[in-house]
Amino acid sequence: MAAGSFRFPRIDFSPELKALQQEVRDFLASERASGGYTPVADGWAFGVDLEFSRKLGQRGWLGMTWPKKYGGHERSSMERYVVTEELLAAGAPVSAHWVADRQSGPMLLKNGTEQQKQEILPRIAAGECFFAIGMSEPDSGSDLASLRTTATKVDGGWKINGRKIWSSGAHFCHYMIATVRTGGTRDEKNRHEGLSQFLIDLKGPGIQIRGIKNMAGDEHFNETVFDDAFVSDDCLLGKEGEGWHQVTSELGLERSGPERFLSSAITLTEAMRRIGDNPDSREAETIGKNVARLKAMRRMSLGVSALLQGGESPVVEAALVKDLGTKFESTLLNDVRQLIPTEAIGQSTDDYARTLSEGLLRVPSSTIRGGTNEVLRGIVARQLGLR
Ligand SMILES: Cc1cc2nc3c(=O)[nH]c(=O)nc-3n(C[C@H](O)[C@H](O)[C@H](O)COP(=O)(O)OP(=O)(O)OC[C@H]3O[C@@H](n4cnc5c(N)ncnc54)[C@H](O)[C@@H]3O)c2cc1C
């Protein structure tokens, strides 16, 4: 790719997409009015509501693009985009199923056995089966390929030993897709070789999940310890030694969605609700500036989706959207906080005060999770031939 040639194709919603958008909006409005959910900041990462996930499954809004024979709905990725965008913008509590729907299901579809697809995918699509991501380790975050957790071949399967860290939701998830070492070494030269991915039942023997509280008090992520944890042969996902290739394509799914700029949008909406129809000039300027930024991010994010739908791999564009989007989320919260100061009350029944305080405590993690912004800029620089 030549420097300056970023691709963000323009997408206009068809009447069918607009109708779907309205359907989701109507559903969310009625759920919110009836107490079916309470808006939450960063709801795709921190809003766990098992009942709400099940309701989305019943409406056919999970596993949307997957084959019907595996419980999916064979809809387009743009239809999926429309649904996820509305859920995010409304601050819906969609965290329980988010990873399974976004990346683990598609990974299983690509690399799982026929039996795994038949057994697990319909449960994900029903909003009843949840997944954790097993990439990071205590000494391996950005430098993922330096990971140490091993899988050793034994009769009929593999024994896994080591530690994963920051495993979001592992305490309630059914499975983890973990990237571990089945060969190779941690040396600079060989580190990308000998990595493999496994489907691990988190209720299996030899697995201990220890919660780690974050600074907002959320019980969100965990340390997952494997002590001779046995998994059968069919739990090897894809090919032995192909883990690096597989995990980078998993990261592509993880980084490219609208959740990377919409996590704080609910607070902007609640601020606008507070201000009403007659903003003063300062309010109008702050709201106008942030809505314009949001529109620009959305335009870029839709462009990434269009490229993905066309079978392309928009690594640079997705990295740019995550970098700009996560910085935008932080600026937005600080802007509205200065506009409408409020006490930081996480339990407040006032939706503005609560989502603002939740958002302020959670937003620092947005430039870290899914790969830090510095690392993403390194990817952009490499793709542009600048390093
Ligand atoms: C809320 C949250 C949820 C998470 N959930 C999960 C999960 O479910 N599963 C999972 O596996 N992981 C998860 N993570 C872990 C996350 O992916 C890692 O924290 C992230 O990849 C960074 O790794 P690290 O924390 O080890 O930091 P380090 O890699 O040690 O980085 C420290 C600092 O050095 C900088 N740095 C490192 N390397 C470079 C480089 N090459 N160039 C420039 N700067 C560099 C980084 O940008 C960062 O500022 C989660 C993290 C958070 C915050």
The ligand as an ORCA input file, in Angstrom:
! r2SCAN-3c Opt
* xyz 0 1
  C      -9.892     -4.127     30.048
  C      -8.951     -5.094     29.422
  C      -9.411     -6.314     28.975
  C      -8.535     -7.244     28.421
  N      -9.022     -8.452     28.039
  C      -8.181     -9.393     27.559
  C      -8.654    -10.694     27.231
  O      -9.850    -10.982     27.352
  N      -7.775    -11.618     26.799
  C      -6.453    -11.337     26.639
  O      -5.726    -12.213     26.201
  N      -5.956    -10.107     26.937
  C      -6.799     -9.131     27.402
  N      -6.305     -7.890     27.737
  C      -4.863     -7.664     27.677
  C      -4.427     -6.703     26.577
  O      -4.537     -7.298     25.306
  C      -2.973     -6.315     26.915
  O      -3.022     -5.564     28.101
  C      -2.337     -5.511     25.814
  O      -2.097     -6.312     24.696
  C      -1.007     -4.872     26.280
  O      -0.160     -5.812     26.866
  P       0.524     -5.540     28.291
  O      -0.551     -5.165     29.242
  O       1.358     -6.720     28.611
  O       1.426     -4.255     28.078
  P       2.887     -4.204     27.441
  O       2.898     -5.024     26.200
  O       3.880     -4.536     28.500
  O       3.009     -2.680     27.042
  C       3.383     -1.669     27.997
  C       3.541     -0.358     27.244
  O       4.614     -0.482     26.282
  C       4.159     -0.126     24.984
  N       4.763     -1.002     23.963
  C       4.938     -2.342     24.061
  N       5.497     -2.803     22.914
  C       5.654     -1.750     22.093
  C       6.158     -1.594     20.767
  N       6.591     -2.640     20.059
  N       6.167     -0.344     20.225
  C       5.716      0.732     20.930
  N       5.226      0.631     22.204
  C       5.194     -0.576     22.763
  C       2.662     -0.345     25.009
  O       2.004      0.458     24.051
  C       2.309      0.042     26.435
  O       2.122      1.432     26.520
  C      -7.160     -6.938     28.304
  C      -6.681     -5.689     28.727
  C      -7.554     -4.782     29.295
  C      -7.011     -3.456     29.748
*
